[in-house]
């Protein structure tokens, strides 16, 4: 058929059509004829359109279709890719596409069509488009893979646009599309896109590591072949029939380097291999041999066969050292390999446990989509912004999978509790939860669960939610369900529940409501601007005031100092940087030195409320023995603080307002020993960024910096500056000196 292709508008379009038809040989003759027709239809529709490079525009969507043909996708997806920009950019409408190619193609094209409204600003239009793609993907995951192929081709041809546009597109892609793709299990295409993001984000940094990869290419190739031969010998000796494949791990090397998680020289000695075997039993046999031979410890073993990753990918991964090289071996079956290529799109080919994990991710994203996102068919742009902000937080949070006793998977963020798990199962379980069994061991509802654990929730049909639960649940779903339950109560019941919650909180100090004096009640009501105790109890039930914080205010060791001084509501009080912490004695932990923008939790200690970084090691024992003493904290305006993003004066208002007032200590360890001249450079450049320098300690192989910053973003800005100054050394933020 490729010999008799119709001539289109330009020889480049003819070439694109020819390449596409060579790629869709797996489709039948009728389907290929429809694809030829779609190329001609799209060519006519886009006849006046040009790319920035000057090429006919239709070459882009045909190239997108060719990318998807590499995944052997169906006729509808290929045609939708060819026509994906027609409704957005030409006179073609949905009805014409549906009539000519079917309603499925029309629906897919509509899913990737941007929303634009002159009534809304750029941010609102973009959020509405993301929201639309999310909804369309949940209805048909092929929408996402079309959009990803579109991004892949666009990212590979950004040279024709200005650098600012390149960086903005790369940042948007890295923030939204790449993590979305990984959550949907589309790792192959996400890998290619991620590398292109780095190339467009920082050409200098990308060029440096690319040059290093080229310089060491021959040596790396030699090492890969040696390890490859050895792994084949191992398979032969174990009488296993498998295929050893060398993996291109350049995306991991770029990611680690760009995220400042390793030295170039060390990263270049990392190698990755995939071994495909016939059965899970054979995977276990090979893994056992390698673990025993290389004494691989548990931290370098990931059994994601029995406990799949978010996105449903299954494999058994081992990392070990061999002759100073770091070798990563991914062991899986053919079924797992096939399912991993297309994730949610090929979910029907995945195992039952993998499908359960995919469904867990889909459930969480469906929960994010507001039911009222459309009114009379018109997008609600403000609702879209809210949903996309939540989606971004969700996409960038570290996730884990926990299981019910029957093996059903539930996806939770790191730091989630047994009570969060209960509400993930459903409000009918969460509302009557009284305890938990984690891996068959009794645990409290506030216990933090870990990846892969089996959680059984104990219930009592006569039990009810507790107001203090709001303080330690991590997920929005749990928080919203608890607040919804209290919202439906009568005023009298709200007061009653508030009283009970405060009484339970007082028991941690061996006190009760009867022990509070008139001056205590006066202090509390004045603090909250109230006239009576009942209003205080209502605030507890409404979730605006945690009973744990009331007790901390009353009975911390610094209580006398707290009562003696009138705390200002000025932003220069650290308490005012944290939601609901005003009027409570608060300190920042010296064990981990949190700074504005870090994910944080609060420890309710005898010394008041102490803010810690959420992964602080000193909290491990506290969480084990007294999980209810650790509460969730949020910075004010923390939606403007995004990890790894540069500071933006237009969005990070609090950081600008805060500059020159509240400052935080940070400790950095550079992997190089600075000279006197380099120290002068560091001091000069950090001061240009309005950072304070408390101490510089030069050692034989590294340098320690103690600097004063405004926020996590401010610190990230300084780290980027220092890395670019000295050839991108590794810089680690220390918990303490």
N, C-alpha and C positions, 0 to 999 in steps of 0.2 A: 504493500500500500504506500510505503514511503516514496516509491518511485513516481507515483501519480499524484503527489500532493498539489493542491491548487497554489498558484502564485499569489503571494500577498503583497502588501504595500511597499515593502523594502526588502533588500536582500538579507538584512540582519533579522528581519521577522521570519523570512523563509528558513533561515538557518536555525532560529529558535524553535520553529515548528518541527523541523526535521529532527532535531535533537530530542524533542519531547516524544515524538512518535517512536523513535528508537527505544525510548525508556519504558513505553507502556505496552510492550509486546506481550505481557502477561494477561492483558485484557482481550476479550473476544472482538471479532471484526466489527460488529454493530457498535460496540462501545468505542472502538477506535475511530469509527466514522463520526460519532457524536463529538469526539474530542477535536477532530479536524474542523467540524462545523463551528465549534466553540472558538477555535483559533481565528477563523474567518470572521465570525460575529464580533469577537473582541477587537480584532484589527480595525474593522469598520467603525466601531463605537469609539475607539481611542485614536482615530486617524489624525486628529489635530494635536494630540498630546505628545510632548517630548519629555524625556528625562533631563536632569540637570547636565548630564554628560552630552546631550544632544541626540542620543539614540531614540528611536521610536519607542513610545511608552509601553506598548504591548509586549515588547521583549521582556519586560520585568515580570508581569503575571505569568507569561508562558514559562519563564525560568523558575518561578515559584512552583508551578505545576510539575516541572521536571524534578525538582527537589523531592516533592511528595511521591512521585513515581518511584523514586529510589526506595521508598518504604512499601512499595507495591500496594498503594491505597486504591480504593475503588473508583469507579467511573464518576460518581457524583462529586467526590472530593476533588478529583483532578479538574473537572469542568468548573466547579466553584472557584478553584484557585485561578483558573484562566480569566474568570469574569469577576474576581473579587473586588476590583475597583470600579466596575462599570456604573453601578448605581450611585456611588459616591461622587464620581468625577465626570460622568457623561449623561446623556439624555435617556439612557436605558433605565427602565423601572422594574420593580419586583415582578409585576404581572407578566411582562414580556419574557423574563427568564423562566418563570414557572411554566408558562405556556409552551416554551420551546424545549426546556430541558427537565422540567418536573419540579414539584414543590420542594423536594429535598434540597436540590441545588439552590433554589431561591432562598430557602431558609438559611443555608450555610453562608451564602453571600450576604444576606442581611445581618448575620451574626458578626461578621468582620467589618461591616460598614460603620465608619465613625459617625458619632452624633455631633452635629454642629448647630449652634444657635447663636444668632447675633445678639440675642437678649442676655446671654451669659458670657462670662469671661473665659479665658483660656483654661484656667484651672478647673472650672465647673464643666466645661465641655470635655476635657480630658477625663475627669472623674466619671462623667456619665458614659463615656465610651468604654472605659475599663469595666464599669458596672454592667454595661450591655454585653461585653465579651464574656464576663463571668457568668451571667445568666444563660447566655447562649451555649457556653461550654458545658454547663451543668446539664443542659437539655441534650446536647450532642457534642461530645469531646472533639469531633473532627474540626469544629470551629477553631479550637486552640491550635491544632497542628497546622492549619492553613495560615493562621496569624503568625505562628513561629517560623514557618518557611518564608513568609513575606518578610519578617524581620531579618532572617538569616541572609536573604538576598540583598535587602536594603543595607544591612550592616557591612556587607562585603563590597558595596559600591558607594560608600560615603565620601570617597575622595573628592567628589565633585562639589560637595557642599562646604560651607565655611566651618572652621574648627569649633566654634561655639555650638553650632547645630550638631556636629559630630558628637561632641561630649554630652549634650543634652539627650540625644537619642540613645547613646550608649548607657547613660545613667538610668534613664527610664526603662530600658530593656533589662538592665542588670537588677533593678529594683523590683520590677513587676513580672516581666515575661519569663525570665530565667527561673526564679523560685517557683512560679506558677507551673512551669513546665516540669520541674523536678517533682513537685507534689503530685502531678498527674502521671509520674513515672516515665516521662518522655526525656530520658537522660541523654540519649545519643544526639538529638538535635540541640538540646540545651548546652551540651559541651561545645559544639561548634560556635553557637551564638555567644557563649560566655567569653571565649578567646577573642572574638571580634570586638566585644565590648571593651576589653582591656586595651586592645590596639587603638581604639578610638578615644578612650578616656585619657590615656597618658602615653602618647607615642614614644616619648623619651624612655620611660621605664620599660615599655613593651620592647622597644628596640634593644635595650641593654640585655634583657634576658634572651631575646631571640638570637642576638649575636653569640651569646654564651652557648646556647643550644647548638648553633651551627659550628662553633669552634670545637665543641666537645662531641660533635655528632659521630665521628668515626669511632672514638673510644667508647661512647655509649652504645653504639651499634655492636661493637665487639663484645661488650659485657652482656648485652641483651641476648646475643646468640649463645654465649657460654651458659647463661642461666637457663635459656630455652632448652639447650641440649641436656643439661642436668635434669630438668623437670621431666623430660621425655624418658630419660633413663630410670627415674624414680617410678614413673607409671609402668614401665616395662617390668621392673623388678617386683612391683606389687601386683603384677598381672591384671592391670587395669586398662581397659580400652577407652582412651580419651584423646581429646585434641587440645594441645597446648598452643595458645595464641598470645603473641606479644601485643600488649595494649599500648596505644599512644597516650601516655600520661601527661602530655604537655599542658592540658587544661588544669590539672592539679598543681603542676609546677607554677604556672602563671598565677593561679588563685592564691597559693601559699605566699608567693613573692609579693603580689599586689596587696594582700592583706597583712603583710609584715609578719609572716609566720615562719620564716626560715631564711637562712643564708643561701645565696646562689650556689656556692660551691657544694653545700650539703644537699640542696634540692636536686642538683644535677646527678647525684648518685642514687636517686630513687628510680626504681624500675617496677613495672606493673605487668602482670600476666593473668590470663583467664584460662581456666582449665574446665572443659566441658566433658562431663561423664554421663553414664547411662542412668544412674540411680542415686538416690540420697544416701543409700548404704555405701556406695563407692566414694561419694563425696566425703563421708565420715571417715572412711578407711584412709584416704589420702591425707586428710586433715590431721588425723591422729599421728600418722607417721611424721609429718613435718613438725607438728607441735613437740613431739618427743625428741626429734633430732636437734631442733634449734632451741629447745627449752623456751618456747614462746609463752610469755605470761598472759594472764587473762585479759589485760588491758589491750592487747594486740590481737585478740580473737573476737570476731563478730559473727555469731551464728544467726544470720538473718534468713536461714532456711526455715527454721521453726518460728522465728520471730521476724517477719519481713519489715523492711524499712517503710516509712511513710512514702506513699506512691506505689507500694506493693512489691518492690523489687526484692527478690529472694536470691541469696548466695551465702556461701561460707567464706569469710575473708580472714586471711592471716597476714600479719606483717612481721618480718624477721630480718635480722642482719646477717649478711654473708660476705666475708672479705671486705668489710667496711662499706658495703652497699646495702641499701634498704630495699628489700624485695616485698612487694605486695602481691599476694596470690588470691585471686577470686575463683572459688570453686562452685560450680553450679551444674544443673542438668540442662539438657537441650530445651525442655519445656520452659524452664526458668529463663534461659537465654532469649527464647522467642518472645516471652511475655515482657521481658525487660526492654525490648526495643521500642514497643509501642505503648507500654503502660496501660492507662485506662482505655485506650482505643482498642487494644487487643486483650482486654480483661477476660473475655470468654475463654481464652487459651490458658489463663493463669490457674494456679491451684486454688482450692477453696480458701485456704488461709490468706493467700495473697489477695484474692477478691474481697475478703473481709476487711483487710487493711485499706484497700482502695475505697471501699464504701465508707470507711471511717473518715477518710479525708473529705469525701464528697458530702457527707452529712454535716461536717463542720462548716464547709463553705456554704452549703444551703442555709445553714442557720444564720450566716452573715447577711444574706439577701433579705432585705426588708419586704414584707408582703405588700406594703403600700408604695413600692418603688415606681409604680405606674398609676396615673390618675387619668381615666378616660383615654388611655392609649398614649398619654403624654408623659415623657420622662420627668421624674422629680429630681432636679439637679442637686438640690441641697441634700436630699436623702442619699444620693449617689456619692457625694463627697464623704459623708459620714460612713457609709458602707465601705468605701475604698480605703479610708483611713484605718478602719478595723481590719480590712483584708491585708493591707500592707503590714500591720503589726503581726497578724497571723502568719503571713508568708515568711517574715524574717525572724519569727520566734523559733527557738530550738524545740523540736517536737519529739515525742516518744509515743510508743504504743503499749497500752496495757490491755489485759484480756479478762473477760468474764470467766467464771468456772466452766461455762459451756464452750469457751474458745472464741467468742465474738470479740473483735478488735475495737478498741476505742482510742482515738488519737487525742493526746493531751499535751499542753506546753510543759517544758521543764519546770519543776518546782510545784506542779499541781499536787493536790492532796487527795486522800481517799474520798473526801466529800465532793471534790470536783468530779471524780470518777462517777460517784453516785448520780450527780446531776447530768453527766454525759449519758448515762443509761436512760435517764428520764426524770422529770419532776416528781412523778409518783413514787419514785425510789428515793430521790434526794430529800424530799420533804419529810419522809418518815424514817430516815437513816438514824441509827443509834450507835453504830460501830462498824468495824471492818475486819476482815481476815485477809492479810496480804501474804501470798505464798503460804497459806494455811497457818499463819501466825496472827494472833489477835493484835489489833492495832486501833488507835484512836482515829476519829474522822479527820483530825488535823494533820495526820502523818503524811509526809511527802512520799509519793509513790515514785518508782523507778522504772525505766524502760524494760519491757518484757515481763513485768510482774503480773501475776494473776490476782485479781482483786474481787473479793466477795463482800457485798454490803449486807450488814445485818439491819433488819428493819423491825419497827414496831408500829402497827397500824394506828395506835393511839398517840404516837409521838408527833411533834410539830417542829418546824424550823426554829432555830435560836437566833436572836438578833446578833450575837457575837460572831456567828458564822461569817458574816459579811467581811470581817476583818482578815480571815485567813484563806478564803477561797481565791483562786487565781484566775479562773476562766470567767469571761463575761457571761456565759450562759448560766453558770451557777449563781453568780451575783444577781442577774436579772430575775431568775426564778425565785430566789429568796425574797428580793424586794417586791416582786409581784404578789407573793403570798401575803406579805405584811400590808401591802397597799389595800388589799380587799377587806382588811379587818375593820371593825368599828373603832371609834376613838377610845372607848373604854378598854377594848382588847389590846389596842396598841400600847396604852398606858400600862396595862397589866404585864405585857410581854417585855416592855422596857424596864419595868421594875425587876422582873425576874432575871433579865440579862445582867443588870447592874449588880444584883445581889450575888449572882454566880461569879462575876468578875471580882467582887470584893473578897470572896472566899480565898483567892490566891494570896491575900494579905491577912488571912484569918480574921476578916471583918465581915460585917453584915450591914444592911441598910440602917438597922437600929443604932449602929455605932457612929453614924454621921451626925455631927453637931449642926446647930442652926447656922454657925459661921461657915461650915463646910458647904451647906446647901446654898447659902448666900454667895459664896465664892463661885460655885458652879453656875448658878443662874445668871450672875453678873457676867461671868466669862462668856456665856452663850447669848447674852443680851435678852434674857427671858425674865418673866415676872413670877413664874411658879414652877414647882417641881414636875408637875404633870407634863408640861411642855418639854421638859428635858427628856422624860421617858418617851414621849412621842418622837423626838429627834432620834433616839436610839433605835426605835422600831422602824423609822423611815430610812435608816442607813446613813444619815448625815452625821451621826456621832457614834463612835465606837465606845462601848462600855469599858473596854480595856484602857482607852486613853483617859477616861474619867478617873479611873483608879490610879493610873500613873501620875496624873496631875495631883491627886490628893495625897498619895502615900509614898512617893519616891523620896530618897534621902535628901534631895534638895528642896523638899516641899516648903520649908521656911523661907528659903531664898526666893522661891517662885512667888510666894504670897507677898513677900516684902517689896518686890518690884513690879511695876505695871508694864507689861510687855507692849511694846509699840506694834502697830500693824504695818510698820515700814518694811519694805522688802529687804532691808539690810539685816533683819533678824533671820538667821538660818531657818527657824521654825516656819517662817512665812514662805519658804521655798518649797515646802512639802504640804500637800493637800491635807487639811484637817489637823495639822500639827501645831497650829498657833495656840499659844497659851499652855503648851505642854513642855516640860523640861526636856530638851532634845540635845543630843550630842551626836557627833559623827565618829564612828568606830576607828580606833587607831590600828586595829588588826588588819583592816583592808582599805582604809582611806577612800570612802566613796566620794565622788564628785558629781556635780549637777549633770544629769543626763544618764548616769549609770542606772541600770535596773537595781532597785533597792528594796529591802525589807526592813522592818523595825523589830528590835528585840525589847520587850517590855521588862526592863530590869529594875532592881531596887534603886538604881541611880537615874531612873527616868527612861525615856524612850531613846534607844540607841540605833542609829541608822547604819546598816551594813550593806555592802554589795551582796546581791542575792546568792552568789556562789561562795560566800565567805566560809572558809573551812571551820572557823570557830563556832559556827551555828550548827554544825552536824550533831554534836552531843545534845545541844539544847532542843533541837527538833526531835531527837529520838525520845527524850524524857518528858519534855513539856512543849509539844508542838503548838499549843494555843498561845504561847508567849511570843510567837513570831507572827507578825501581821504584815499584810501587804501595804507598801507605801508607794505613792506616786508624786513625782515632782509637779509643781504647778506648770501648766502650759507645756507638759512633756511631749505633746504631739508634735511640737516644733523641733524636738531633739531626736534626730534620726541617726542611728549608729552609722558611722563612717561617712556621713555626708558633710560637706563643707558648711560653715556657718552662713546663713543667709539673713542679712539684716531685715529683710521684709517679712520673714516668717518666724524668726527666732527672737521675738520682741523681748521676752524676759531676759534673754542672755545679754541683749544690748542694755536694757534697763539695769541689769545686775552688774554690768561692767564697772570696775572701780569700787565696788562695794563688797559683796560676799565673794571671797576667794577660797580656793581649795588647793591642798598640797597634792602633788603627784610625783612619783618616783620612777625614773626611766633608766633602763640598763642598755647601753649601746654596745654592740658586739665588736667595737674597735677602741683602741687606746688613742685618745685625742692628743695632738701636739698643742703647744702653746698657741700657735697661730690658729689652729682649728677651734680651740676653746674661745678665742676672741670672735671668730665667725659665729659660733653658736650663740654667744652672749648677744652679739649685735642683732642677729636675725630673730631671736626669741623676743628681744625687747621691741623690735619692730612690730611684733605681733601682740604687744602689750602683755607679755608674760614676765613674771618675776623669776629670778634665778637665785635660789637660796644657797646651793652648794653644787660644786662639780668635783667629783672624786675620780681621778685618773688612776687606773690600775694597770697591771702588766698586759692584760688581754682585753680589757673592757673599760667602760666609763660609766659612772653613776651620776645622774642628774636629779637634783631635787628642785622642782620648779613650781610656781604658783600660777594657777589657771582659773578661768571663770567657769568652764564647763567641759564636758566630755568632747564636744565638738571642737572647742578651743584647743584642747590637748591634741586631738587628732590632726588639727591644722599644724601644730608645732612638730609633731612626729613626721608628717609629710615633708615639712620644710627641712628638717635635719637629714632625713633620708636622701633627699635630692641633692643636698650639699655635699655629701660624702660618698656618693656612689651606691646609695641604697643599702646601707648596712641593716642588719636586723635590730629592731628596738623593742624591748619588752617592758611593759608597765609592771612594776613590782607592787605587791600588796603593801609592803613596808620596807624600810631599810634593814 
